[in-house]
């Protein structure tokens, strides 16, 4: 089959999936992220990690190198390292791994490691103890910026996801993570994958927690075109494809309390965070409103 035709079909399928709030799922095993200091200590000064396999997220890859991780109770060998190197080292395991390692390992978003337990990294005769950075990764969905509006989700929003398959179930407390560099995939760990009978290519359907506030400062209720055409005095309608943090800042300077935007507009993560921090409500309007 012609390569261009295959690509066209894949894009059409992906578009239809998004229209139905469907996302492809991936199961992620235990892994380690290392910073430069850790790489230098464990492998030698200036050592460069060896790329073995590209991952779904652009620029991310599994490395040929493996290490051992050791907790207060036990150890796990042959743990994969993911590249590229990060600013802070971090180890992500499952709850089953936590039983082997010992200790109380919290469920956290990647990067949220303050107050987490430490872990010892071993390579050959080198042992490096991290004071923090051991977590069970919170289930999450990476969402490309251009897919966020189609899925009607916002950065940091908490949703449910219904998984289809042999052991169909609904995952609760799934965090949305929107970024221009992401590809849209849901990530679960192997414990969760076994629970839902995960198979490669499995799909999950995003379910809104409720029809009101999403928890991210955004109201998911779509309001009428009349209200957008003649907004109240404390509201402002902005007809833009992408709503930025600067747009929100300008409205707050004008003493506005509500931002009305087209139904398919995209709000950047910074705009969402700023609106939430300053309690500015963002609502979407019906299509073709003005």
C-alpha positions as CSV (number, residue, x, y, z in Angstrom):
1,X,0.0,0.0,0.0
2,X,1.2,3.5,-0.9
3,X,3.0,5.1,2.1
4,X,1.1,8.4,1.6
5,X,-2.2,6.5,1.6
6,X,-1.3,4.7,4.8
7,X,-0.4,7.9,6.5
8,X,-3.7,9.5,5.3
9,X,-5.7,6.5,6.7
10,X,-3.8,6.7,10.0
11,X,-4.5,10.4,10.4
12,X,-8.2,9.8,9.6
13,X,-8.4,7.1,12.2
14,X,-6.7,9.3,14.8
15,X,-9.0,12.2,14.1
16,X,-12.1,9.9,14.6
17,X,-10.6,8.6,17.8
18,X,-10.2,12.1,19.2
19,X,-13.7,13.0,18.2
20,X,-14.9,10.1,20.3
21,X,-12.6,11.1,23.2
22,X,-10.6,7.9,22.7
23,X,-6.9,7.8,23.4
24,X,-4.3,5.0,22.8
25,X,-2.8,3.5,25.9
26,X,0.7,2.4,26.7
27,X,2.0,0.4,29.7
28,X,5.2,1.7,31.3
29,X,7.5,-0.6,33.3
30,X,9.9,0.5,36.1
31,X,12.5,2.9,34.9
32,X,15.1,5.5,36.0
33,X,15.8,9.1,34.9
34,X,19.3,10.3,35.6
35,X,20.9,13.7,35.8
36,X,24.4,14.5,34.6
37,X,25.9,14.1,38.1
38,X,24.4,10.6,38.5
39,X,25.6,9.5,35.0
40,X,29.1,10.8,35.7
41,X,29.3,8.9,39.0
42,X,27.8,5.6,37.9
43,X,29.3,5.3,34.3
44,X,32.2,7.8,34.2
45,X,32.7,11.5,33.6
46,X,31.3,12.6,30.4
47,X,29.6,9.3,29.6
48,X,26.8,9.5,27.1
49,X,23.8,7.2,27.4
50,X,23.3,4.8,24.5
51,X,20.0,5.1,22.7
52,X,18.4,1.6,22.2
53,X,14.7,2.4,21.3
54,X,12.7,5.5,20.5
55,X,9.6,6.0,22.7
56,X,6.2,7.5,21.7
57,X,7.0,10.9,23.3
58,X,9.3,12.9,21.0
59,X,12.9,13.0,22.0
60,X,12.4,10.3,24.7
61,X,14.2,6.9,24.4
62,X,15.1,3.7,26.3
63,X,18.8,3.2,26.8
64,X,21.0,0.1,26.5
65,X,22.4,0.7,29.9
66,X,20.8,-1.0,32.9
67,X,21.2,-0.5,36.7
68,X,20.1,-2.0,40.0
69,X,17.9,-0.2,42.4
70,X,18.0,-1.0,46.1
71,X,15.6,-0.1,48.9
72,X,15.5,-0.8,52.6
73,X,14.1,-4.3,52.1
74,X,15.3,-5.6,48.7
75,X,16.7,-4.8,45.3
76,X,15.6,-5.0,41.7
77,X,18.1,-5.6,38.9
78,X,18.2,-4.8,35.2
79,X,16.2,-1.6,35.5
80,X,16.0,0.4,32.3
81,X,17.3,4.0,32.0
82,X,15.3,6.5,30.0
83,X,16.9,9.3,28.2
84,X,17.8,12.0,27.6
85,X,19.4,13.0,30.9
86,X,17.3,15.2,33.2
87,X,18.0,18.0,35.6
88,X,17.0,15.8,38.6
89,X,17.3,12.0,39.0
90,X,14.0,10.1,39.6
91,X,13.0,6.4,39.9
92,X,9.5,5.2,38.9
93,X,8.2,1.8,40.1
94,X,4.9,0.0,40.6
95,X,3.2,-0.8,43.9
96,X,4.3,-4.4,43.4
97,X,7.9,-3.2,43.1
98,X,7.4,-1.2,46.3
99,X,6.7,-4.4,48.2
100,X,10.0,-5.8,47.0
101,X,12.0,-2.6,47.7
102,X,10.3,-1.8,51.1
103,X,9.1,1.5,52.5
104,X,6.1,3.7,51.8
105,X,6.4,4.9,48.2
106,X,3.9,7.6,47.3
107,X,1.9,8.0,44.1
108,X,3.1,11.2,42.5
109,X,3.2,13.0,39.1
110,X,6.6,12.9,37.4
111,X,8.9,15.6,38.8
112,X,6.9,16.0,42.0
113,X,9.5,14.4,44.3
114,X,9.7,16.7,47.3
115,X,9.2,14.6,50.5
116,X,9.6,11.3,48.6
117,X,11.9,8.5,49.9
118,X,15.4,7.9,48.7
119,X,16.8,5.0,46.7
120,X,20.2,3.5,46.0
121,X,21.4,3.2,42.4
122,X,24.0,0.5,41.6
123,X,26.1,0.0,38.5
124,X,29.1,-2.4,38.8
125,X,31.0,-1.4,42.0
126,X,29.5,2.0,42.1
127,X,26.6,2.9,44.5
128,X,24.8,6.2,44.5
129,X,22.2,7.0,47.1
130,X,19.5,9.5,46.2
131,X,17.9,11.4,49.2
132,X,14.6,11.6,47.3
133,X,13.1,10.7,44.0
134,X,11.4,7.3,44.4
135,X,7.7,7.4,43.2
136,X,4.9,5.4,41.9
137,X,3.8,7.4,38.8
138,X,0.3,8.8,38.8
139,X,-1.7,7.5,35.9
140,X,-1.8,10.3,33.3
141,X,-2.5,11.2,29.7
142,X,0.0,13.1,27.6
143,X,-2.0,15.4,25.3
144,X,-0.5,17.2,22.3
145,X,-1.5,20.9,22.3
146,X,-3.4,20.6,19.0
147,X,-5.4,17.6,20.4
148,X,-6.5,19.3,23.7
149,X,-9.5,21.1,22.1
150,X,-10.7,18.1,20.2
151,X,-10.7,16.1,23.4
152,X,-12.1,19.1,25.4
153,X,-9.5,18.7,28.1
154,X,-7.2,21.2,29.9
155,X,-3.8,20.9,31.5
156,X,-3.9,19.4,35.0
157,X,-7.6,18.5,34.6
158,X,-8.5,15.3,36.4
159,X,-10.7,12.8,34.4
160,X,-11.8,9.2,34.4
161,X,-10.9,6.8,31.6
162,X,-12.9,3.7,30.6
163,X,-10.7,1.0,29.3
164,X,-12.1,-1.5,26.7
165,X,-11.0,-5.1,26.6
166,X,-11.1,-8.4,28.3
167,X,-11.3,-6.9,31.8
168,X,-13.0,-3.6,31.0
169,X,-12.9,-1.0,33.9
170,X,-12.8,2.7,34.7
171,X,-9.6,4.3,35.9
172,X,-10.3,7.2,38.3
173,X,-8.0,10.2,39.1
174,X,-6.2,10.4,35.8
175,X,-4.3,13.7,35.3
176,X,-4.2,15.4,31.9
177,X,-0.8,16.8,30.9
178,X,-0.9,19.1,27.8
179,X,2.3,20.3,26.1
180,X,3.2,21.3,22.5
181,X,5.9,18.6,22.4
182,X,3.7,15.7,23.5
183,X,2.1,12.9,21.5
184,X,-1.3,11.9,22.8
185,X,-1.1,8.7,24.8
186,X,-2.3,7.5,28.2
187,X,0.4,5.9,30.4
188,X,-0.3,3.3,33.1
189,X,2.2,1.1,34.9
190,X,2.3,-2.8,34.7
191,X,0.2,-3.3,37.8
192,X,-2.6,-1.2,36.2
193,X,-2.0,-2.9,32.8
194,X,-2.5,-6.4,34.3
195,X,-5.6,-5.2,36.1
196,X,-7.4,-4.1,32.9
197,X,-6.0,-7.0,30.7
198,X,-3.9,-4.5,28.6
199,X,-2.9,-5.4,25.1
200,X,-0.9,-3.4,22.7
201,X,-3.1,-0.8,20.9
202,X,-5.7,-0.8,23.7
203,X,-8.0,2.3,23.8
204,X,-9.4,4.3,26.7
205,X,-12.4,6.7,26.6
206,X,-12.0,9.9,28.5
207,X,-14.9,10.6,30.9
208,X,-15.4,14.0,32.4
209,X,-15.6,13.9,36.2
210,X,-18.6,16.2,36.2
211,X,-20.3,18.8,34.0
212,X,-19.1,21.8,36.0
213,X,-15.7,22.9,37.1
214,X,-12.9,20.6,36.0
215,X,-10.6,21.4,38.9
216,X,-8.2,23.3,36.7
217,X,-10.0,26.6,36.7
218,X,-11.9,25.8,33.5
219,X,-15.7,25.4,33.4
220,X,-16.6,22.6,30.9
221,X,-20.2,23.9,30.4
222,X,-20.7,25.3,26.9
223,X,-22.7,28.5,27.0
224,X,-25.0,30.0,24.4
225,X,-23.8,32.2,21.5
226,X,-26.2,34.9,22.8
227,X,-24.3,35.2,26.1
228,X,-21.0,35.3,24.3
229,X,-22.3,38.0,21.9
230,X,-23.4,40.2,24.8
231,X,-21.2,39.2,27.8
232,X,-21.9,40.6,31.3
233,X,-19.8,43.5,32.5
234,X,-17.4,41.3,34.4
235,X,-16.8,39.0,31.3
236,X,-15.0,39.3,28.0
237,X,-15.2,37.3,24.8
238,X,-11.9,36.6,23.0
239,X,-12.0,35.0,19.6
240,X,-8.6,33.4,19.3
241,X,-7.4,29.9,18.3
242,X,-4.9,29.8,21.2
243,X,-5.4,31.6,24.5
244,X,-2.2,32.5,26.2
245,X,-1.2,33.5,29.7
246,X,-0.8,37.1,28.4
247,X,-4.5,37.1,27.4
248,X,-5.5,36.1,30.9
249,X,-3.3,38.7,32.5
250,X,-4.8,41.5,30.3
251,X,-8.3,40.6,31.4
252,X,-7.3,40.6,35.1
253,X,-5.8,44.1,34.6
254,X,-9.2,45.1,33.3
255,X,-10.9,43.7,36.5
256,X,-12.7,41.0,34.5
257,X,-13.7,37.8,36.3
258,X,-14.7,35.6,33.3
259,X,-13.1,34.8,30.0
260,X,-15.4,33.5,27.2
261,X,-13.6,31.6,24.3
262,X,-14.7,29.7,21.2
263,X,-15.6,26.1,21.8
264,X,-12.5,24.8,19.9
265,X,-10.0,27.2,21.2
266,X,-6.9,25.9,22.9
267,X,-5.7,27.3,26.3
268,X,-2.0,26.9,27.0
269,X,-0.9,25.3,30.3
270,X,0.4,28.6,31.6
271,X,-2.9,30.3,30.8
272,X,-4.8,27.6,32.7
273,X,-2.5,27.8,35.7
274,X,-2.6,31.6,35.8
275,X,-6.4,31.6,35.6
276,X,-6.7,29.1,38.4
277,X,-4.3,31.0,40.6
278,X,-6.2,34.3,40.2
279,X,-9.7,32.7,40.2
280,X,-10.6,33.8,36.7
281,X,-13.3,31.5,35.1
282,X,-12.9,30.4,31.5
283,X,-15.9,29.2,29.7
284,X,-16.4,27.9,26.1
285,X,-19.1,29.2,23.7
286,X,-21.2,27.5,21.2
287,X,-19.6,27.2,17.7
288,X,-20.2,30.0,15.3
289,X,-21.2,32.3,18.2
290,X,-20.1,35.6,16.6
